[in-house]
Amino acid sequence: MPSTLFVKPGQHDVVLMPERNMAKLPPEGALVELTPYWRARLRDGDVTEAISPASAEATAAPAARPSKK
């Protein structure tokens, strides 16, 4: 299991981030260290695992390259 995970709040949930002075988890999600706190939030459905925007961009279709002739 990874040591970090990108999570988003579950539907209608406000989730606090203890590692960030109890700031709210933003709706677009955040990368968090997978601690017992976050494991419990996942188990309880307070957050869901998501794909980080950086990962999504990296896996998007590559731009067309001009052919070499």
N, C-alpha and C positions, 0 to 999 in steps of 0.2 A: 504494500500500500504506500502511496506517495507521502512524503512528509509535508507537502503543501497541497492545497486544493483550491480551485476557484469555485466559489459558492455565490448563490443569489438568494435573497429572501424568498420564503415560501409565499404563497398567495395570502394577502392580507396580513402578513406578519411584519412586525418591527423587531429586528434582531440587533442587540447591542454587541459591540466588539470590545471585550475587556482589554485586549492588547493595544487598543487605540483610545484609551481613556473613556470607554463606554460610549463611543460615537456610534451612530446608527449605521448598520450595514447598508451601503447605497443600493438603490434598486437595480443598478447595472451590475452589481456584484463586486467581489474583491477576492484577491488571493490571500488565503489565510493559512497559518501553520496548523496542521491537523493535530490539535490537542484534545484532551478528553472533553473540553467544553464544546468544540466544534463537532466532535463525533456524536455527542448527545443531541446537538441541534439537528444534525443529519438524521439521526435515528428517530427523533420526535417529529420530523417533517417541517421544522421551523425554517430550514434552508434546503436548497437543492443543489446538487453538483451541476456545474455549468461549464461551458467552454469559454475560456477567457478570450476577449477580443483580439489579443495578440496572437493566440493560437489559431483563431479562426482566420485571421489575415494570412498567416503562414501556410495554412492548408488550402486556401482559396486557389482557384485555377491560376496557373502562372500566366503572365501577360504574353501575348503572341510575340515571338521573336522573328525578326526578318530572316529570311532564308539566305544562306550563302550560296552564291553561284559562281 
